[in-house]
Amino acid sequence: MPTEKKIQAVRELTDILAKSTVAIATDYRGLTNAELSQLRRRLRERGIAYHVVKNTLARLAGEQTGKTGLASISVGPTALAFGYGDVVEPARMLVDYIRSTKTVLTVKGGLLDNRVLSADDVTTLAYLPPREVILGQLLGQLQGPMAALVGVLSGNLQSLLRVLQARIQQLEGEAA
């Protein structure tokens, strides 16, 4: 019989998982409490939740939200980083933290919607440019051909304008 505390934990984890856009599983073994608190603080500043979870509770929450892939990345001691907006930000923050602090923290994998990501996929995700940069690049690609067309069309109009102005000057010279 599950206890009320575990039922409440699954309920909270289900809510967090339903709201999140990405969940990244890490192995936190070997981190001191101070290092774990520092990591949580850094992630919280960016709006990323970081929770140590029991694997059975994570599996139950995954089943309730339809994200059954969570069970495959929740093996052994697991802490989950939940991102709510940009899917790249949690991966970038964790990879940067691991690289800058040379800590024993490791990424196990991730869950992007219902797709399970490997640790390498999470690292690749971390090095993607931010959403705003990608949108800017796309906008630039879309504007490029239009700007070239405007340039070509305005070049022809400017040539026509120069010819007409030359003709006007020529006619004014004959009239004087």
N, C-alpha and C positions, 0 to 999 in steps of 0.2 A: 504494500500500500504506500503510494507516494505521500510524502509529508507536505504540509501546507507551504512550507518554505521552498521546497523544490517546485511545486506547482506555480508559486509566485515567480520564481526565478525563470522558469520556462516561459511564463506569460510575458515577463519583461524582455527576455531575449527574443521572443517572437515579435514583439513590437519593434524592437531595435532593428531586427533583421528585415522586417517588412518595409521599414522606412529607408533603409540603407540602399545605396546603389552598388556598393562594393564592400566585400568583407575579405580581409587578408589575415591568414592564419600564421602565427609565429610560434617558435619554440623559445620560451623565455627562461629555460633552465640555465642556471649559472649567473643570472642577473641578481644583483643585490637589491634590497628594498629601495635604497636610494636611487639606483639606476632605473629601476622600474617606475619610481615616482617621477624622475626627471623625464623619462620617455612619455609617460602619461600627460605630464604638464605640456610638453612640446606639441603633442598631438592635439590636446584639448584646445590650445591656442589657435589651431587651424580648423576647429570644429569636427575633429575626428575622435570618436569614442574608442577606448581601448579597455577590453574586459578579459580577465582570466575566466575561462568557462570550463565546466565539466563536459566531457565529450558526449555523454549520454543526454545531457540537457540540450547541448547544441544540436545533436541529431534529432531530438524531439521537436525543437523549435524549427529546424530545417524542414522537417516533414509537415509541420503545421502551416508553414509559409509557402510550401511547394518548392523549396530550395534544397532538394535532397542531396545535392552535391556537397553540402557542408559536412556531411558525415565522412566523406573520403579525405578531407583535409584536416579533420579534427581527430588526429591519432596521436597519442602521447600527450604530454603536458602542452596545452594550447591556450594562447591568448589571441583574441580576435580584435583587429582594428576595423572599425566600421566607418565608411565614408558616406556622406549624405548628398554631396553635390558632384563636384568634379571627380571622376573615377581615377584620375592620374595622381591627385594630391596625396592620398594615403600611401600609395606605393612609393612615391617620391620621398615622402617624409621618412618612411621606414628605411628605405635604401640609403638615404643620406645619413640617417642616424647611425646605421650600422657602419657605414664607411667612415664617418667623422669620429666616432667614439671607439672604433675597433673593438666593439663589444662581441659577446658570444651569442647575442640574439641572432636567430636565423629565420628566414621566411620559409614557410612550408608550402604555401600555395595561396590561392585566392578563389573567390567566388564572385563573378561578374554577372549579375542577373542570375541565370540558371547555369551558366557556363563555368566549369571548374578550370582554374588556371594553375599551371605548375609554378614552381619557384622562379624558373627562368622567364616565364610569361609575365610574372609580377615585376621582375627586374626590367624587362623590355618595356612594360607599361610605365615604369618610373621614368624612363628616359624619353618618353613622348613629349612633344612640346605642349604647353597648356592650351586649353580649348580656344582661348582668345587669339592665340598666335595662329592656330590652324584656321580659324575663321578668317583672320586677316589675310593669310596666304591664299585661301580660296577666293576671297573677294578680289585680291590682286589679280589672280588668274582669270576671273570673270571680267574684270575691267580692262585688262590688257588688250584683247581684240577690239573692244568697243573704242578704246582710246586711239588705237591705230586707225580704225575706220574713220573716226572724226578727223584725225590728222590728214588722211588721204583726201577726204571730201573737202576739208577746209583749204588744203593746198590747191585744189582745182579752182575753188571759189576765189582764192587770193590771186591766182594767175589771171582769172577772168576779170577781176577787179582792176589789176594792173593794166591789162589791155584796154579796158574801158576808160581808165584815167588817162592813159597815153592818147587814146583817140580824142578825148575831150580836150586835152592840151593841144593836140594837132588842129582840131577844129577851131579852137580859140586863137591859135596862131594864124590861121588863114583868114579869120574874120577881122583881125586887127590890122 
